[in-house]
Amino acid sequence: MNQPEPRNQGTNSYLPAQVEGTQLYAEQPYYGAEVWTVADVLSVLRRYALLIGVVFAACVGAAYIYNARQTPIYSASADILVDVGGTTQGSSEVDPVAEMLNAGRARSIQTQVEVLKRRPIVEAALKSMKPPLSRKRKPDLKVENIKDTDIIRVTVEDPSPKVAAGFANAVANAYIAKSQASNRRSATVTRVFLEQQLADKKRELDEATNRLKSYKETSGIASLDAETTGRMQRLAATEDQLASAQTQVRSIEAQLRAVRAQLSTAEQTYLASTSSSVDPVVTSMEGTIATLEVQRAGLLREFQPTAPEVQALDDQIAEARKTLQARVRQRMTTSGQTVAANPMRMALMQQVADLEAQADAQQARIRALEPMVRAERRAVSELPERERRLAALTRDVANLEQAYTTLQAKHQEVSVMEQAKLASASLLEPAEVPGAPIKPRKGLNLAVGALMGLMLGTMLAFFLDMLEKADDSVKSPDEAERALGLPVLGVIPGLPRSPQRLLIGSNDNSIIAESFRLLRSNVRFSNPDQPLRSIMVTSAASGEGKTTVAANLAIALAANGLRVILVDCDLRRASLAKLFGVENSRGLTSVVVGEMPIEEALQQVQRENLRLLATGPTPPNPVEFLDSQRCHEVLKELSGMADFVILDTPPASFLTDATVLCPQVDGVLIVARTRQTKQAAIRRVMNQLLMTKGNLVGMCLNRMPMSGHGYYYNYYMYGDYRAYCDQPRSRKGRRREALRATRAPELGREGQDSKDGRGHAGL
């Protein structure tokens, strides 16, 4: 027989070892960097498509059940416009009565938000509902301020859309009613206070009027002359301006104390007034303002405040005050007290600067008015005693009349406010009954469930793929070629629940038959330059189906018109004679020992062009028997008597029978059972055979799963070849066809179980 040189086909996924010039395959793999390709990813997804689909459906179903079990929640919102106005800090005119009126409304927005959350408002809203709601039935309430506005949004969530809208409006109305009641109480208190002040001022005015009347009667002076009247009016006006400036200074100082108290929490150094340091520029500006104030006071002696001359001077004073404020701010930032940027702190610092500038301006005004008041008082003191006394009484009456008139106006204003029931809040936009729930968000939940299903299913698929890769068994043709470096010449599908061996028929068009025909073609053309005429079929362990593969390969070759001799060289566990239903009393051993010629030992089976040489009687030492010169001569004679000779040998991993026969054949075919035969075992067999100069033509994978993720299933069941294979489409039809194929009707009898007790011998 021809002895082609051994060759290493396939990839170099494993480092080769050199032993006595023969290339071997390493026992352990070389773990290099694994590179995933798009094809690898798609392969994993395709093999585990069913699993991914189940996980996806489970997650989507769970999301659907979650949506179905959740109570729909509706949301409604009402917007309230809150008036948090009060006295403006730093204003030039301070009205104490106005401050009292606005005291109840000068609240921050955040304070009003907290008020809306409190129990009195909530309970009032619950009671106003129709029918009233209990505290246990209280809907979910959320109150928030819309950023940078004076609007408060009241949001209510409840399973009932009507309750959600109704309770939101009820909370808003309860807050507005409370605001009305609070403002009315404040107006009532102020009215009572003003009535007491009016009574006191009326009594003081009556007393002053009586004193003036009595003095006129006793002194005989009915009225003052024009000059005296003018002096008295100028003194009164100057004193009023001085009193107003002093009042404003006190108000500004109070505001400064409050602002500095807030600033002290952020930076202690800001508590000290920057006015303590002397700034020549500020001093000059204050002098300028004081001079202008003196000029204004002089003009007021001759002109009204609305006169153009006075208005022009007022504009100059305002411009000087702005310049003073800018200078004070600059001094604040350059006095060594600046710290890290903080919006609130910077706002407070600017407010302090503005207030200090206003205080400086009013102090300058006071310093300018005090000499004027003293001068007017000296001028009045130079009048005769009787006229001076009459002027003082007249001035007292005028002042009291003015105060009484002011109190009357305020009293009237407060009375109107009390009757009007004004509120410091109004319902800007009432809540409407929502048409759709906000919870559960069914679309989002289903989308999340679908996404989680895909992610979990994909992760599980790759996890199982990783576990499969950790398994050293042969699982697919691609993996076998990549890991072992041998081409896969055939893939035989498995037949679950079929205990019989398979012998294909000559007219069999099943997938099983087609798989062996494909193996036949690949074996014949595995080496076009040096066609094979003899081949040895072996495996790494028993029960992997090598005998069945050898028998069906012989049948497929014979069906192609070749004269084929199938030799059972498994002298320890002969099974081909039983498989084909012939006697095992004569065979290879009979020919080797010279009991009979080869022609007499060969037995014709019920297949055209196929003859079987059984083992014959078992020799005492099978290895020495197979390695004998006479046995080698018999094998050479068989090669001359047929077109193709197939040797069925014992497993090569732990028996040397196949090793001694390897040099006598043109090629070696290794049979491996899918998901059972370990790659390490196949590698050991390959090393043993290569050391004997064996020609490893390839592998045959047996019992490839016919499942949706199996290679063979995809190749035949979903490819274009199914129409040529008479493969039933249903699972039940495929099972019946497989069982019929196993019975080998052309042989006249059913196959028997293998001697090793494994039954189906790997198919």
C-alpha positions in Angstrom: 0.0 0.0 0.0 1.1 3.6 -0.7 2.6 5.4 2.3 2.1 9.1 1.9 4.1 11.4 4.2 2.3 12.5 7.3 0.9 16.0 7.1 -0.5 18.5 9.5 -3.6 20.0 8.1 -5.5 22.8 9.6 -4.7 25.8 11.7 -1.9 26.3 14.2 -4.1 27.0 17.2 -1.7 24.7 19.2 2.0 24.8 19.4 3.6 21.8 17.7 6.2 19.6 19.4 9.2 18.1 17.6 9.9 14.5 18.5 12.6 12.7 16.5 11.8 14.8 13.4 8.1 14.0 13.5 5.6 16.8 13.9 3.3 16.2 16.9 0.4 18.0 18.4 0.9 19.4 21.9 -1.2 17.8 24.7 -2.2 21.2 26.1 -3.5 24.1 24.0 -1.8 27.4 23.6 -4.0 30.0 25.0 -3.5 33.1 22.9 -5.7 36.2 22.7 -9.1 35.2 21.5 -10.5 37.5 18.9 -14.2 37.6 18.5 -15.6 38.2 15.0 -19.0 39.2 13.9 -19.5 35.6 12.6 -18.7 34.3 16.1 -21.2 36.6 17.8 -23.9 35.7 15.3 -23.2 32.0 15.7 -23.7 32.3 19.5 -26.9 34.3 19.0 -28.2 31.8 16.4 -27.4 28.7 18.6 -29.1 30.2 21.6 -31.9 32.1 19.8 -34.6 30.0 21.5 -33.1 30.7 24.9 -32.9 34.4 24.2 -36.4 34.3 23.0 -37.7 32.6 26.1 -35.9 35.1 28.4 -37.1 38.0 26.3 -40.7 36.7 26.5 -40.4 36.1 30.2 -39.2 39.6 30.9 -41.8 41.2 28.6 -44.5 39.0 30.3 -43.3 40.1 33.7 -43.5 43.8 32.7 -47.0 43.2 31.3 -48.1 41.5 34.5 -46.6 44.3 36.5 -48.5 46.9 34.4 -51.7 44.9 34.8 -51.3 44.6 38.6 -50.5 48.2 39.2 -53.2 50.7 40.2 -53.4 53.6 37.7 -52.3 56.9 39.3 -53.6 60.2 38.0 -51.9 63.6 38.5 -53.4 67.0 38.6 -51.7 70.4 39.3 -53.0 73.8 40.4 -50.9 76.9 40.2 -51.0 79.6 42.9 -49.6 83.2 42.4 -48.3 84.4 45.8 -47.8 88.1 46.6 -44.7 88.2 48.8 -44.3 91.9 48.4 -43.6 94.2 51.3 -41.5 97.3 51.9 -38.6 97.6 49.5 -35.3 97.5 51.3 -33.4 100.7 50.9 -36.4 102.8 49.7 -36.2 106.5 50.2 -39.5 106.7 52.0 -40.5 104.5 54.9 -44.1 104.2 55.9 -44.5 102.5 59.3 -48.2 101.9 58.8 -47.5 100.3 55.4 -44.9 98.1 57.0 -47.6 97.0 59.5 -50.0 96.2 56.7 -47.5 94.2 54.8 -46.1 92.4 57.7 -48.4 89.4 57.2 -47.5 89.1 53.5 -43.8 89.6 53.6 -43.0 85.9 53.4 -40.6 84.1 51.3 -41.8 81.7 48.7 -40.3 78.7 50.5 -42.1 79.6 53.7 -45.4 79.6 51.8 -44.5 76.2 50.3 -44.1 74.8 53.8 -47.3 76.4 54.9 -49.2 74.7 52.1 -47.8 71.3 53.3 -48.9 71.8 56.9 -51.8 69.9 58.6 -54.3 72.8 58.9 -54.3 73.5 55.1 -54.5 69.7 54.3 -57.3 69.1 56.8 -59.3 72.0 55.6 -58.9 70.7 52.0 -60.0 67.2 53.0 -63.1 68.6 54.7 -64.0 70.7 51.7 -64.1 67.7 49.4 -67.5 66.3 48.5 -67.8 63.8 50.0 -65.2 64.7 52.7 -62.0 62.6 52.7 -60.5 61.0 55.8 -56.9 61.5 56.7 -56.3 57.8 55.8 -57.6 58.5 52.3 -55.4 61.6 51.9 -54.0 61.7 48.3 -50.3 62.1 47.7 -49.5 65.8 47.9 -46.5 67.6 46.4 -45.9 71.3 46.7 -43.0 73.1 44.8 -42.0 76.5 43.7 -41.6 77.1 40.0 -38.0 78.3 39.7 -37.5 82.1 39.5 -41.2 82.9 39.9 -43.7 83.7 42.6 -45.8 80.7 41.5 -46.4 77.7 43.7 -47.5 74.5 42.0 -49.7 72.1 44.0 -49.6 68.6 42.5 -51.8 65.7 43.7 -51.6 62.1 42.7 -54.4 59.7 43.3 -56.1 56.6 41.7 -59.2 58.7 41.0 -58.7 61.5 38.4 -61.6 63.5 39.9 -60.1 63.3 43.4 -56.7 64.3 42.2 -58.1 67.5 40.5 -60.5 68.2 43.3 -58.0 67.9 46.1 -55.4 70.1 44.3 -58.0 72.8 43.9 -59.2 72.3 47.5 -55.7 72.8 48.8 -55.2 75.9 46.7 -58.5 77.3 47.8 -57.8 76.5 51.5 -54.5 78.3 51.3 -56.1 81.3 49.7 -58.9 81.4 52.3 -56.3 81.2 55.0 -54.5 84.1 53.4 -57.7 86.1 53.2 -58.4 85.4 56.9 -54.9 86.3 57.9 -54.9 89.6 56.0 -58.3 90.4 57.3 -57.2 89.8 60.9 -54.1 92.0 60.2 -56.3 94.7 58.8 -58.6 94.6 61.8 -55.7 94.9 64.2 -54.4 97.8 62.2 -57.8 99.5 62.1 -58.2 99.2 65.9 -54.7 100.6 66.3 -55.4 103.5 64.0 -58.7 104.3 65.7 -56.9 104.5 69.0 -54.3 106.8 67.4 -57.0 108.9 65.8 -58.7 109.3 69.2 -55.4 110.4 70.8 -54.6 112.7 68.0 -58.1 114.2 68.1 -57.8 114.8 71.8 -54.3 116.4 71.3 -55.6 118.5 68.4 -58.5 119.7 70.4 -56.3 120.6 73.3 -53.8 122.4 71.1 -56.7 124.3 69.4 -58.1 125.3 72.7 -54.7 126.6 73.9 -54.3 128.6 70.7 -57.8 130.1 71.0 -57.3 130.9 74.7 -53.9 132.6 74.0 -55.4 134.6 71.2 -58.1 135.8 73.5 -55.8 136.7 76.4 -53.0 138.3 74.2 -55.3 140.2 71.9 -53.4 139.0 68.8 -55.7 137.5 66.2 -53.0 136.3 63.7 -49.4 136.5 62.8 -48.0 138.9 60.3 -46.7 137.6 57.0 -43.0 137.7 58.0 -43.6 135.7 61.1 -45.7 133.2 59.3 -43.0 132.8 56.7 -40.4 132.1 59.4 -42.6 129.6 61.1 -43.4 127.8 57.8 -39.7 127.6 56.9 -38.8 126.2 60.4 -41.6 123.6 60.2 -40.5 122.5 56.7 -36.8 122.3 57.8 -37.7 120.3 60.9 -39.9 118.0 58.9 -37.0 117.3 56.5 -34.7 116.6 59.4 -37.1 114.3 61.1 -37.7 112.4 57.9 -33.9 112.0 57.4 -33.5 110.8 60.9 -36.3 108.3 60.5 -34.8 106.9 57.3 -31.4 106.5 59.0 -33.0 104.5 61.8 -34.8 102.3 59.2 -31.7 101.8 57.1 -29.6 100.9 60.2 -32.2 98.3 61.2 -32.0 96.8 57.8 -28.3 96.8 57.9 -28.3 94.9 61.2 -30.6 92.3 59.7 -28.5 91.9 56.5 -25.2 91.7 58.4 -26.7 89.0 60.7 -27.4 86.9 57.6 -23.9 87.7 56.2 -22.2 86.7 59.4 -23.3 83.1 59.0 -21.3 83.0 55.8 -18.3 85.1 56.7 -17.6 86.6 60.1 -15.4 89.4 58.8 -18.3 91.0 57.0 -19.9 92.0 60.3 -17.6 95.0 60.6 -18.8 98.1 58.7 -16.6 99.2 56.0 -17.5 102.8 56.9 -15.1 102.5 59.8 -12.2 103.2 57.5 -11.8 106.7 56.1 -12.0 107.1 52.4 -11.3 110.6 51.1 -13.4 110.1 48.0 -16.4 109.0 50.0 -15.9 112.0 52.4 -15.8 114.4 49.4 -18.9 112.8 47.9 -20.7 113.1 51.2 -19.8 116.8 51.4 -21.1 117.3 47.9 -24.4 115.7 48.7 -24.6 117.8 51.9 -24.0 121.0 49.9 -26.7 120.0 47.4 -29.1 119.2 50.2 -28.5 122.7 51.7 -29.2 124.3 48.4 -32.4 122.2 48.0 -33.6 123.3 51.4 -33.0 126.9 50.5 -34.9 126.6 47.2 -37.8 125.1 49.1 -38.3 128.3 50.9 -39.3 130.0 47.7 -40.4 127.2 45.4 -42.6 124.1 45.5 -40.9 120.6 45.3 -42.2 120.2 41.8 -40.5 123.4 40.5 -38.0 122.9 37.8 -35.2 124.4 39.9 -35.9 121.9 42.7 -36.2 119.0 40.2 -32.8 119.8 38.7 -31.2 119.9 42.1 -32.9 116.5 42.9 -31.3 115.0 39.8 -27.9 116.2 40.9 -28.4 114.7 44.3 -29.5 111.3 42.9 -26.5 111.2 40.6 -24.2 112.0 43.5 -25.8 109.2 45.6 -25.3 106.7 42.7 -21.6 107.6 42.6 -21.3 107.2 46.3 -22.9 103.8 46.2 -20.5 102.7 43.4 -17.6 103.9 45.5 -18.8 102.0 48.6 -19.1 98.8 46.6 -15.6 99.2 45.2 -14.3 99.7 48.7 -16.1 96.5 49.8 -14.4 94.4 47.2 -10.9 95.9 47.7 -10.8 96.0 51.5 -9.4 92.5 51.8 -12.7 90.9 52.8 -13.5 89.2 49.5 -13.9 85.4 49.7 -14.7 82.6 47.3 -17.5 83.4 44.9 -20.9 82.7 46.4 -24.0 84.1 44.7 -26.0 84.6 48.0 -23.0 86.1 49.8 -22.3 88.5 46.9 -25.9 89.6 46.9 -25.8 90.3 50.6 -22.6 92.2 50.2 -24.1 94.3 47.5 -27.2 94.9 49.7 -24.9 96.0 52.5 -23.1 98.4 50.2 -26.3 99.9 48.9 -27.7 100.4 52.5 -24.5 101.9 53.7 -24.4 104.3 50.8 -28.0 105.3 51.6 -27.2 105.7 55.2 -24.2 107.9 54.3 -26.3 110.0 52.1 -29.0 110.5 54.8 -26.3 111.3 57.3 -24.9 113.9 55.0 -28.5 115.3 54.6 -28.9 115.4 58.4 -25.6 117.2 58.8 -26.7 119.8 56.2 -30.2 120.2 57.8 -29.2 120.6 61.4 -27.5 124.0 60.9 -30.5 125.2 58.9 -32.8 124.1 61.7 -30.7 125.9 64.3 -30.7 129.1 62.1 -34.4 129.0 61.7 -34.9 128.5 65.4 -32.7 131.5 66.2 -34.6 133.6 63.7 -37.9 132.6 65.4 -36.4 133.2 68.9 -35.7 136.8 67.9 -39.4 137.4 67.5 -41.3 139.2 70.4 -42.5 136.9 73.1 -46.2 137.1 72.3 -45.7 136.5 68.6 -43.2 133.7 69.3 -45.7 132.0 71.6 -48.5 132.4 69.1 -46.3 131.0 66.4 -45.4 127.9 68.5 -49.1 127.2 69.3 -50.1 127.7 65.7 -47.3 125.3 64.5 -48.5 122.7 67.1 -52.0 122.9 65.8 -50.8 122.6 62.1 -48.6 119.6 62.9 -51.4 117.8 64.8 -53.9 118.6 62.0 -51.5 117.1 59.5 -50.9 113.9 61.6 -54.7 113.6 62.2 -55.4 113.9 58.4 -52.7 111.2 57.6 -54.2 108.8 60.2 -57.7 109.4 58.8 -56.5 108.5 55.3 -54.8 105.3 56.6 -57.8 104.4 58.6 -60.0 104.7 55.5 -57.5 102.6 53.5 -57.4 99.9 56.2 -61.2 99.8 56.4 -61.5 99.3 52.7 -58.9 96.4 52.8 -60.8 94.8 55.7 -64.1 94.9 53.9 -62.5 93.8 50.6 -61.1 90.5 52.0 -58.0 90.8 50.0 -55.7 87.8 49.9 -51.9 87.7 49.3 -52.4 84.7 46.9 -54.7 83.9 44.0 -55.5 80.8 42.0 -53.6 81.3 38.8 -54.6 78.1 37.0 -57.0 75.6 38.6 -56.4 71.8 38.2 -58.2 70.0 35.5 -59.4 66.3 35.6 -56.6 64.3 33.9 -57.5 62.1 31.0 -54.7 59.6 31.3 -52.7 58.1 34.2 -49.1 58.9 34.8 -48.4 55.6 36.5 -47.7 52.9 35.6 -45.8 54.0 32.5 -46.8 51.0 30.5 -44.9 51.7 27.4 -41.7 52.5 29.3 -42.1 49.4 31.5 -42.6 47.2 28.5 -39.6 48.8 26.8 -37.5 48.2 29.9 -38.7 44.7 30.1 -37.9 44.0 26.5 -34.4 45.6 26.9 -33.7 43.6 30.0 -34.9 40.5 28.3 -32.6 41.0 25.4 -29.7 41.8 27.7 -30.3 39.0 30.1 -30.9 36.5 27.3 -27.8 37.6 25.4 -25.7 37.5 28.6 -27.0 34.0 29.4 -26.2 32.9 25.9 -22.6 34.1 26.1 -22.3 32.6 29.6 -23.4 29.2 28.4 -21.1 29.6 25.4 -18.3 30.3 27.8 -19.2 27.1 29.7 -19.2 25.2 26.5 -15.8 26.5 25.6 -14.6 25.4 29.0 -15.7 21.9 28.1 -12.9 20.2 26.3 -15.2 18.0 24.2 -15.6 18.4 20.5 -18.8 20.3 19.8 -18.7 21.5 16.2 -16.8 21.0 13.0 -15.4 24.5 13.1 -14.2 24.1 16.6 -12.6 20.7 15.8 -10.7 22.0 12.8 -9.6 25.1 14.7 -8.5 23.2 17.8 -7.1 20.0 16.4 -5.8 21.1 13.0 -7.6 18.2 11.1 -10.2 18.7 8.5 -13.7 17.4 9.3 -14.6 15.1 6.4 -18.0 14.1 7.6 -20.7 15.0 10.1 -23.2 12.3 11.1 -26.4 13.4 12.8 -27.5 11.8 16.0 -30.8 9.8 16.3 -32.2 10.2 19.8 -34.4 7.3 21.1 -33.0 4.9 18.4 -31.3 1.9 20.1 -30.4 0.0 16.8 -27.3 0.6 14.7 -27.8 2.2 11.3 -27.0 0.5 8.0 -28.0 2.7 5.1 -29.8 1.3 2.1 -28.8 1.7 -1.5 -31.9 3.7 -2.3 -31.9 5.6 1.0 -32.3 9.3 0.6 -32.4 10.2 4.3 -30.1 12.7 5.9 -28.2 9.8 7.5 -27.5 8.3 4.1 -26.6 11.7 2.6 -24.2 12.3 5.4 -22.3 9.1 4.7 -22.3 9.8 0.9 -20.7 13.2 1.7 -18.2 11.5 3.9 -17.4 9.0 1.1 -16.7 11.8 -1.4 -14.5 13.7 1.1 -12.5 10.6 1.9 -12.0 9.8 -1.8 -10.9 13.2 -2.7 -9.0 14.1 0.4 -5.7 13.8 -1.5 -6.2 14.3 -5.3 -2.5 13.9 -6.0 -2.3 10.5 -4.3 -5.8 8.9 -4.1 -6.5 6.7 -1.1 -7.1 3.0 -1.6 -7.1 1.9 2.0 -8.1 3.6 5.1 -8.2 2.8 8.8 -11.1 3.9 11.0 -10.3 4.4 14.7 -11.4 6.5 17.6 -10.1 7.7 20.9 -12.4 5.6 23.1 -15.0 3.0 22.8 -18.7 3.8 22.1 -18.0 6.6 19.7 -19.4 4.9 16.7 -16.3 4.0 14.7 -17.7 0.5 13.7 -20.9 2.0 12.4 -19.1 4.7 10.5 -16.7 2.2 9.0 -19.6 -0.1 7.9 -21.7 2.7 6.4 -18.7 4.3 4.7 -18.1 0.9 3.1 -21.7 0.6 2.0 -21.5 4.2 0.5 -18.3 3.4 -1.4 -19.8 0.1 -2.7 -23.0 1.9 -3.8 -20.7 4.2 -5.9 -19.6 1.2 -8.0 -16.3 0.5 -6.1 -15.2 -2.9 -5.1 -14.9 -2.6 -1.3 -13.5 -4.9 1.3 -14.4 -4.2 5.0 -11.9 -5.8 7.4 -12.8 -6.1 11.1 -9.4 -5.7 12.8 -10.9 -5.2 16.3 -9.8 -8.7 17.4 -10.8 -8.0 21.0 -14.4 -7.0 20.4 -15.5 -8.1 17.0 -18.9 -6.6 16.0 -19.0 -6.3 12.2 -20.1 -9.9 11.6 -23.0 -9.4 14.0 -23.9 -6.1 12.5 -24.1 -7.6 8.9 -25.6 -10.8 10.1 -22.8 -13.2 9.0 -20.8 -15.8 10.9 -17.6 -14.9 12.7 -16.0 -18.4 12.7 -13.8 -17.5 9.7 -12.0 -14.3 9.0 -8.7 -12.5 9.3 -7.1 -14.8 11.8 -8.0 -17.8 9.7 -6.2 -16.4 6.7 -3.1 -15.3 8.7 -2.6 -18.6 10.3 -3.1 -20.4 6.9 -6.3 -22.2 7.7 -7.9 -21.0 4.5 -7.3 -18.7 1.6 -8.5 -15.1 1.5 -11.2 -15.7 -1.1 -12.7 -18.4 1.1 -12.5 -16.2 4.2 -14.2 -13.2 2.5 -18.0 -13.2 3.0 -20.5 -11.5 0.6 -23.0 -9.3 2.4 -26.3 -8.2 1.1 -24.7 -5.2 -0.6 -23.4 -5.2 -4.1 -19.6 -4.7 -4.4 -19.1 -5.1 -0.7 -17.4 -8.1 1.0 -16.6 -8.5 4.7 -13.5 -10.1 6.3 -14.5 -10.8 9.8 -12.0 -11.3 12.7 -12.3 -15.0 12.9 -11.2 -16.8 16.1 -9.6 -14.5 18.7 -5.8 -14.9 18.9 -4.0 -14.9 22.3 -2.0 -11.7 21.6 -3.9 -9.4 19.1 -1.1 -6.8 19.0 1.6 -9.2 18.0 -0.8 -10.9 15.6 -1.6 -7.7 13.8 2.0 -6.6 13.7 3.1 -9.9 12.2 4.6 -10.1 8.7 2.0 -12.5 7.5 -0.8 -10.1 8.6 0.9 -7.3 6.7 1.1 -9.5 3.6 -2.6 -10.4 3.9 -3.5 -6.7 4.0 -1.5 -6.0 0.9 -3.2 -8.8 -0.9 -6.6 -7.4 0.1 -5.6 -4.1 -1.4 -5.0 -5.8 -4.7 -8.3 -7.5 -4.6 -10.5 -4.4 -4.2 -10.7 -0.8 -5.2 -11.0 0.3 -1.5 -10.1 -1.4 1.8 -11.5 -0.2 5.1 -10.0 -1.4 8.4 -12.1 -1.2 11.6 -9.6 -1.0 14.4 -9.9 -0.8 18.2 -9.7 2.7 19.9 -6.1 4.0 19.6 -5.9 6.0 22.9 -5.2 3.0 25.2 -4.6 0.1 22.7 -1.7 -0.2 20.3 -3.6 -2.3 17.7 -4.3 0.7 15.6 -0.8 2.0 16.0 0.8 -1.1 14.4 -1.7 -1.1 11.6 -1.3 2.6 10.8 1.7 2.2 8.5 -0.2 -0.5 6.4 -2.9 1.9 5.2 -2.9 5.0 3.0 -4.9 7.1 5.5 -6.4 7.2 8.9 -9.9 8.5 9.7 -10.6 9.4 13.4 -14.2 9.1 14.6 -15.2 11.4 17.5 -18.5 11.6 19.3 -19.9 15.1 19.5 -20.0 16.6 23.0 -18.4 13.5 24.5 -14.9 12.9 23.0 -12.3 15.1 24.6 -10.0 17.1 22.5 -7.0 16.0 24.7 -7.8 12.3 24.0 -8.0 13.0 20.2 -4.7 14.9 20.4 -3.0 11.9 22.1 -4.3 9.6 19.4 -3.0 11.9 16.8 0.4 12.0 18.4 0.6 8.2 18.6 -0.4 7.8 15.0 1.9 10.5 13.7 4.9 8.9 15.4 4.3 5.8 13.2 4.2 8.0 10.1 0.5 7.7 9.8 -1.4 9.8 7.3 -4.2 11.5 9.2 -6.7 12.4 6.4 -9.3 13.9 8.7 -12.1 13.4 11.3 -15.7 12.3 11.3 -18.0 13.8 13.9 -20.6 11.4 15.0 -24.0 12.0 16.8 -24.1 15.7 15.9 -27.3 17.0 17.6 -30.2 17.6 15.2 -31.4 20.6 17.2 -31.9 24.1 16.2 -28.4 25.1 17.2 -26.6 22.0 15.6 -24.3 22.5 12.7 -25.7 19.6 10.8 -29.3 20.6 11.4 -28.6 24.1 10.0 -26.8 22.6 7.0 -29.5 20.2 6.0 -32.7 21.3 7.6 -32.5 24.9 6.8 -30.3 24.8 3.7 -31.3 24.2 0.1 -30.4 20.5 0.4 -33.4 19.3 2.4 -35.4 18.9 -0.8 -32.9 16.4 -2.1 -32.9 14.3 1.1 -36.5 13.3 1.6 -36.3 14.7 5.1 -39.7 14.9 6.8 -40.3 18.5 8.1 -42.1 17.6 11.3 -40.4 16.2 14.3 -42.7 13.2 14.4 -42.0 12.5 10.7 -38.3 12.7 11.2 -38.5 10.3 14.1 -40.4 7.7 12.0 -38.0 8.1 9.1 -35.0 7.6 11.4 -36.5 4.5 12.9 -37.2 3.0 9.5 -33.7 3.8 8.4 -32.2 1.9 11.4 -34.0 -1.3 10.6 -32.0 -2.0 7.3 -34.7 -3.9 5.5 -32.3 -5.0 2.7 -30.4 -7.2 5.2 -33.3 -9.3 6.2 -32.8 -8.8 9.9 -32.4 -6.0 12.4 -29.0 -5.0 13.7 -28.0 -6.0 17.1 -26.7 -4.0 20.0 -23.0 -3.6 20.3 -21.0 -5.9 22.6 -19.8 -3.1 24.7 -23.4 -2.6 26.0 -23.6 0.9 24.6 -26.3 0.0 22.2 -26.5 2.4 19.3 -22.7 2.6 19.0 -22.7 6.3 18.8 -25.4 7.0 16.2 
